[in-house]
Amino acid sequence: MAILDETLTRQVGSRARGNGVQALECPPPARQPFPHGGRPKRGRGALKRDPRHYQIALLAALLAYGLIRLDFEISGAQAAAMVGAALLTQYLCTRIWNLPAFDPRSALISGLSLCLLLRTNSLLLAVAAAAVTIASKFVLRVGGKHIFNPTNVGIVAMMLLTDRVWVSPGQWGNVAFFAFLMACLGGLVVNRAARSDVTYAFIACYMALVFGRSVWLGEPPTIPIHRLENGALLLFTFFMISDPRTTPDSRAGRILFAFLVACGAWYVQFRLFRTNGLLWSLAVFSSTVPAIDWLLPGARYAWSRPGTGRLTSGEGAYETAGRDGDRARGARVVWPNAPRLLRFLRSQG
């Protein structure tokens, strides 16, 4: 480690003198991927660090409660078929694209979200929606990053292809709505979600637009409040627009993205008088994410390396400092045992 610090210090000095190098480039240390041998250990710490575990538990609990108590317009068999189709598609795509391991977590989140939002009387269309949702992650990519939220693109695609698919209005009643709201807000705190900024920015912009229109028209406050008491809005805010793999990489980019989606959703609903404005707006403005990342670059998110929290001992991480790790901009390596050097590098660019 001392040798590495000395090497990095020399490179930092040359960087400061040359005043032309934008980022530090150095190879990772040669070490075995799993020092203890065999598969990596998965303890309670790993479960707590990945916010997807909390999301899966929350969505599964809401779906079970909806099937038992809220009389959701979906049968248990159809829900099982959709989740099963999502997992099967994830497995097949993992094999086709030669990925190192099958990870069911994102597929479970997408499948459960589909069960809560998408409605159809055809089991075949429900299964097709799940397959399209998961396949979009592997097919619709730019620079190694899928730009559309899988659940969003699956629902929008099916609504464009057939009129036998619609979206649940999400009217669950006050008790279920506020319980789910508190659970979603608690998830942001418990998991220290790296993309909470886009959630807060979107809901602030959307609420300002909805309340502003009501004030302009002289409507009583109960009308905009009723419009916002919507379970579909909660799912969209906390599980779709906040997807860290499809939002812009930088904080400024995410706030801009949230503002665009909020304005688009408001325009579709209150100017075009069309339903599902949130979904249409997200689908349209997701296509601008590559351009936003180009204008406002930032470190790309990885589930194994959350944007908040600390790296485990001995674990290194690379932060791309350009457009998809452009070599002209380089990549800076972050070592947990060198906080002062890290702060210096970040202060220099």
C-alpha positions as semicolon CSV with decimal commas, in nm:
position;residue;x (nm);y (nm);z (nm)
1;M;0,000;0,000;0,000
2;A;0,291;0,236;0,072
3;I;0,431;0,176;-0,276
4;L;0,091;0,247;-0,427
5;D;0,056;0,571;-0,226
6;E;0,402;0,682;-0,341
7;T;0,316;0,605;-0,704
8;L;-0,013;0,790;-0,681
9;T;0,156;1,088;-0,512
10;R;0,408;1,117;-0,798
11;Q;0,128;1,103;-1,052
12;V;-0,066;1,369;-0,863
13;G;0,240;1,590;-0,860
14;S;0,292;1,553;-1,235
15;R;-0,076;1,620;-1,284
16;A;-0,059;1,942;-1,083
17;R;0,256;2,057;-1,268
18;G;0,136;1,961;-1,614
19;N;-0,208;2,116;-1,552
20;G;-0,342;1,923;-1,849
21;V;-0,426;1,576;-1,724
22;Q;-0,797;1,552;-1,635
23;A;-0,801;1,230;-1,438
24;L;-0,573;0,976;-1,278
25;E;-0,520;0,647;-1,457
26;C;-0,371;0,351;-1,275
27;P;-0,438;-0,022;-1,284
28;P;-0,602;-0,203;-0,994
29;P;-0,378;-0,409;-0,768
30;A;-0,329;-0,768;-0,863
31;R;-0,535;-0,973;-0,623
32;Q;-0,774;-1,260;-0,628
33;P;-1,139;-1,163;-0,677
34;F;-1,243;-1,373;-0,377
35;P;-0,957;-1,382;-0,123
36;H;-1,125;-1,648;0,088
37;G;-1,172;-1,877;-0,211
38;G;-1,493;-1,997;-0,374
39;R;-1,796;-1,771;-0,399
40;P;-1,813;-1,428;-0,233
41;K;-1,960;-1,421;0,115
42;R;-2,307;-1,274;0,144
43;G;-2,384;-1,152;0,492
44;R;-2,629;-0,914;0,650
45;G;-2,414;-0,621;0,542
46;A;-2,458;-0,709;0,175
47;L;-2,833;-0,732;0,219
48;K;-2,848;-0,392;0,383
49;R;-2,628;-0,223;0,122
50;D;-2,839;-0,319;-0,177
51;P;-3,167;-0,119;-0,183
52;R;-3,328;-0,374;-0,414
53;H;-3,391;-0,613;-0,126
54;Y;-3,604;-0,355;0,052
55;Q;-3,787;-0,272;-0,273
56;I;-3,866;-0,638;-0,341
57;A;-4,002;-0,690;0,010
58;L;-4,212;-0,374;-0,009
59;L;-4,361;-0,448;-0,352
60;A;-4,432;-0,811;-0,263
61;A;-4,607;-0,708;0,059
62;L;-4,818;-0,450;-0,127
63;L;-4,913;-0,703;-0,396
64;A;-5,012;-0,963;-0,137
65;Y;-5,219;-0,708;0,054
66;G;-5,383;-0,592;-0,268
67;L;-5,476;-0,943;-0,373
68;I;-5,619;-1,029;-0,032
69;R;-5,778;-0,706;0,089
70;L;-5,798;-0,448;-0,191
71;D;-5,944;-0,671;-0,461
72;F;-5,685;-0,584;-0,728
73;E;-5,804;-0,646;-1,084
74;I;-5,553;-0,925;-1,122
75;S;-5,564;-1,288;-1,017
76;G;-5,297;-1,468;-0,822
77;A;-5,232;-1,696;-1,121
78;Q;-5,177;-1,403;-1,355
79;A;-4,945;-1,232;-1,106
80;A;-4,741;-1,553;-1,070
81;A;-4,726;-1,590;-1,450
82;M;-4,597;-1,235;-1,494
83;V;-4,330;-1,266;-1,227
84;G;-4,230;-1,610;-1,360
85;A;-4,206;-1,475;-1,717
86;A;-3,988;-1,187;-1,598
87;L;-3,749;-1,423;-1,418
88;L;-3,737;-1,665;-1,711
89;T;-3,663;-1,384;-1,957
90;Q;-3,388;-1,254;-1,728
91;Y;-3,234;-1,602;-1,715
92;L;-3,250;-1,652;-2,092
93;C;-3,102;-1,309;-2,163
94;T;-2,827;-1,379;-1,911
95;R;-2,732;-1,690;-2,108
96;I;-2,768;-1,527;-2,450
97;W;-2,553;-1,226;-2,355
98;N;-2,302;-1,450;-2,172
99;L;-2,328;-1,266;-1,841
100;P;-2,126;-1,416;-1,554
101;A;-2,422;-1,485;-1,326
102;F;-2,801;-1,483;-1,312
103;D;-2,931;-1,203;-1,088
104;P;-3,308;-1,217;-1,029
105;R;-3,344;-0,901;-0,820
106;S;-3,406;-0,640;-1,089
107;A;-3,636;-0,881;-1,272
108;L;-3,835;-0,935;-0,953
109;I;-3,879;-0,560;-0,905
110;S;-3,994;-0,517;-1,265
111;G;-4,229;-0,815;-1,247
112;L;-4,387;-0,704;-0,920
113;S;-4,428;-0,348;-1,051
114;L;-4,604;-0,482;-1,359
115;C;-4,843;-0,676;-1,136
116;L;-4,931;-0,356;-0,951
117;L;-4,972;-0,132;-1,256
118;L;-5,057;-0,328;-1,572
119;R;-5,403;-0,471;-1,626
120;T;-5,530;-0,701;-1,900
121;N;-5,783;-0,978;-1,940
122;S;-5,540;-1,183;-2,149
123;L;-5,285;-1,403;-1,977
124;L;-5,080;-1,415;-2,299
125;L;-5,055;-1,036;-2,314
126;A;-4,954;-1,024;-1,947
127;V;-4,673;-1,272;-2,008
128;A;-4,568;-1,083;-2,323
129;A;-4,552;-0,758;-2,127
130;A;-4,319;-0,918;-1,872
131;A;-4,095;-1,056;-2,148
132;V;-4,078;-0,720;-2,329
133;T;-4,001;-0,544;-2,002
134;I;-3,698;-0,756;-1,918
135;A;-3,570;-0,791;-2,275
136;S;-3,563;-0,412;-2,314
137;K;-3,283;-0,395;-2,056
138;F;-3,057;-0,597;-2,282
139;V;-3,161;-0,464;-2,623
140;L;-3,222;-0,090;-2,574
141;R;-2,879;0,023;-2,457
142;V;-2,649;0,315;-2,533
143;G;-2,286;0,293;-2,427
144;G;-2,351;-0,014;-2,214
145;K;-2,636;0,156;-2,025
146;H;-3,006;0,085;-2,074
147;I;-3,176;0,420;-2,110
148;F;-3,540;0,321;-2,051
149;N;-3,688;0,205;-1,725
150;P;-3,785;-0,158;-1,800
151;T;-4,131;-0,145;-1,640
152;N;-4,210;0,184;-1,810
153;V;-4,105;0,072;-2,157
154;G;-4,290;-0,258;-2,117
155;I;-4,620;-0,090;-2,027
156;V;-4,588;0,180;-2,294
157;A;-4,498;-0,073;-2,562
158;M;-4,799;-0,291;-2,483
159;M;-5,034;0,009;-2,479
160;L;-4,905;0,110;-2,820
161;L;-4,943;-0,242;-2,961
162;T;-5,290;-0,325;-2,831
163;D;-5,593;-0,162;-2,672
164;R;-5,647;-0,465;-2,448
165;V;-5,391;-0,339;-2,195
166;W;-5,445;-0,054;-1,952
167;V;-5,291;0,089;-1,637
168;S;-5,436;0,056;-1,290
169;P;-5,546;0,396;-1,152
170;G;-5,391;0,308;-0,819
171;Q;-5,689;0,408;-0,605
172;W;-5,619;0,194;-0,301
173;G;-5,789;0,394;-0,028
174;N;-5,634;0,628;0,226
175;V;-5,503;0,362;0,463
176;A;-5,311;0,166;0,201
177;F;-5,192;0,484;0,028
178;F;-5,040;0,645;0,336
179;A;-4,894;0,316;0,460
180;F;-4,721;0,268;0,125
181;L;-4,608;0,633;0,125
182;M;-4,446;0,596;0,466
183;A;-4,277;0,273;0,358
184;C;-4,139;0,440;0,044
185;L;-4,007;0,737;0,239
186;G;-3,860;0,502;0,496
187;G;-3,684;0,315;0,217
188;L;-3,502;0,631;0,113
189;V;-3,367;0,672;0,467
190;V;-3,295;0,309;0,549
191;N;-3,117;0,231;0,222
192;R;-2,967;0,577;0,171
193;A;-3,076;0,557;-0,190
194;A;-2,823;0,709;-0,427
195;R;-3,097;0,852;-0,647
196;S;-3,319;1,013;-0,386
197;D;-3,242;1,352;-0,539
198;V;-3,435;1,271;-0,856
199;T;-3,730;1,150;-0,646
200;Y;-3,744;1,470;-0,441
201;A;-3,689;1,692;-0,746
202;F;-3,964;1,523;-0,945
203;I;-4,229;1,524;-0,673
204;A;-4,151;1,888;-0,585
205;C;-4,182;2,000;-0,949
206;Y;-4,494;1,794;-1,015
207;M;-4,668;1,911;-0,698
208;A;-4,583;2,273;-0,778
209;L;-4,735;2,237;-1,125
210;V;-5,050;2,062;-1,001
211;F;-5,110;2,306;-0,715
212;G;-5,017;2,602;-0,934
213;R;-5,280;2,509;-1,190
214;S;-5,544;2,474;-0,920
215;V;-5,456;2,814;-0,774
216;W;-5,473;2,967;-1,122
217;L;-5,817;2,817;-1,181
218;G;-5,940;2,899;-0,831
219;E;-5,994;2,535;-0,733
220;P;-6,013;2,439;-0,365
221;P;-5,703;2,265;-0,221
222;T;-5,889;1,936;-0,186
223;I;-5,885;1,888;-0,566
224;P;-5,505;1,885;-0,620
225;I;-5,459;1,685;-0,300
226;H;-5,698;1,421;-0,432
227;R;-5,507;1,409;-0,761
228;L;-5,186;1,336;-0,573
229;E;-5,335;1,062;-0,352
230;N;-5,263;0,802;-0,613
231;G;-5,084;0,473;-0,568
232;A;-4,962;0,473;-0,928
233;L;-4,792;0,808;-0,862
234;L;-4,607;0,658;-0,566
235;L;-4,489;0,360;-0,768
236;F;-4,374;0,591;-1,044
237;T;-4,193;0,828;-0,808
238;F;-4,013;0,575;-0,589
239;F;-3,959;0,280;-0,826
240;M;-3,953;0,406;-1,185
241;I;-3,813;0,755;-1,228
242;S;-3,569;0,686;-0,942
243;D;-3,419;0,379;-1,111
244;P;-3,044;0,447;-1,067
245;R;-2,949;0,254;-1,382
246;T;-3,163;0,465;-1,616
247;T;-3,130;0,815;-1,467
248;P;-2,850;1,060;-1,556
249;D;-2,517;1,005;-1,385
250;S;-2,468;1,352;-1,236
251;R;-2,686;1,518;-0,974
252;A;-2,744;1,826;-1,189
253;G;-2,845;1,599;-1,475
254;R;-3,090;1,408;-1,257
255;I;-3,256;1,727;-1,135
256;L;-3,291;1,850;-1,494
257;F;-3,431;1,511;-1,594
258;A;-3,686;1,518;-1,310
259;F;-3,797;1,867;-1,412
260;L;-3,846;1,761;-1,775
261;V;-4,046;1,450;-1,680
262;A;-4,266;1,648;-1,440
263;C;-4,340;1,915;-1,700
264;G;-4,411;1,654;-1,967
265;A;-4,645;1,458;-1,740
266;W;-4,833;1,776;-1,646
267;Y;-4,866;1,877;-2,012
268;V;-4,999;1,537;-2,121
269;Q;-5,255;1,523;-1,840
270;F;-5,374;1,884;-1,819
271;R;-5,315;2,019;-2,171
272;L;-5,362;1,715;-2,392
273;F;-5,612;1,565;-2,144
274;R;-5,468;1,216;-2,184
275;T;-5,430;0,956;-1,914
276;N;-5,101;0,799;-1,806
277;G;-4,910;1,122;-1,855
278;L;-4,638;1,005;-1,616
279;L;-4,559;0,697;-1,822
280;W;-4,564;0,874;-2,158
281;S;-4,345;1,155;-2,030
282;L;-4,086;0,920;-1,878
283;A;-4,071;0,717;-2,199
284;V;-4,010;1,028;-2,409
285;F;-3,756;1,203;-2,188
286;S;-3,562;0,885;-2,108
287;S;-3,431;0,913;-2,463
288;T;-3,259;1,237;-2,359
289;V;-3,052;1,071;-2,086
290;P;-2,748;1,001;-2,312
291;A;-2,745;1,369;-2,414
292;I;-2,775;1,480;-2,051
293;D;-2,489;1,249;-1,952
294;W;-2,281;1,398;-2,233
295;L;-2,352;1,756;-2,122
296;L;-2,336;1,687;-1,748
297;P;-2,108;1,383;-1,698
298;G;-2,083;1,199;-1,368
299;A;-1,984;0,868;-1,213
300;R;-2,202;0,580;-1,332
301;Y;-2,401;0,398;-1,067
302;A;-2,341;0,030;-0,987
303;W;-2,560;-0,176;-0,755
304;S;-2,251;-0,324;-0,592
305;R;-2,108;0,023;-0,537
306;P;-2,385;0,250;-0,408
307;G;-2,349;0,622;-0,447
308;T;-2,368;0,666;-0,071
309;G;-2,208;0,469;0,205
310;R;-1,854;0,335;0,224
311;L;-1,660;0,069;0,045
312;T;-1,572;-0,237;0,238
313;S;-1,215;-0,287;0,353
314;G;-0,977;-0,361;0,068
315;E;-1,236;-0,284;-0,198
316;G;-1,153;-0,044;-0,481
317;A;-1,385;0,126;-0,724
318;Y;-1,346;0,311;-1,050
319;E;-1,535;0,627;-1,129
320;T;-1,559;0,715;-1,496
321;A;-1,481;1,081;-1,546
322;G;-1,600;1,124;-1,901
323;R;-1,846;1,003;-2,156
324;D;-1,870;0,633;-2,084
325;G;-1,518;0,623;-1,953
326;D;-1,372;0,812;-2,248
327;R;-0,998;0,767;-2,241
328;A;-0,949;1,132;-2,321
329;R;-1,093;1,209;-1,982
330;G;-0,963;0,897;-1,809
331;A;-1,084;0,723;-1,496
332;R;-1,000;0,795;-1,139
333;V;-0,949;0,512;-0,897
334;V;-1,088;0,539;-0,545
335;W;-0,904;0,362;-0,265
336;P;-1,072;0,339;0,077
337;N;-0,739;0,376;0,258
338;A;-0,647;0,702;0,090
339;P;-0,917;0,956;0,180
340;R;-0,687;1,259;0,170
341;L;-0,556;1,174;-0,174
342;L;-0,915;1,117;-0,291
343;R;-1,024;1,459;-0,165
344;F;-0,727;1,622;-0,339
345;L;-0,802;1,453;-0,669
346;R;-1,167;1,549;-0,656
347;S;-1,082;1,909;-0,570
348;Q;-0,858;1,923;-0,879
349;G;-1,132;1,809;-1,119
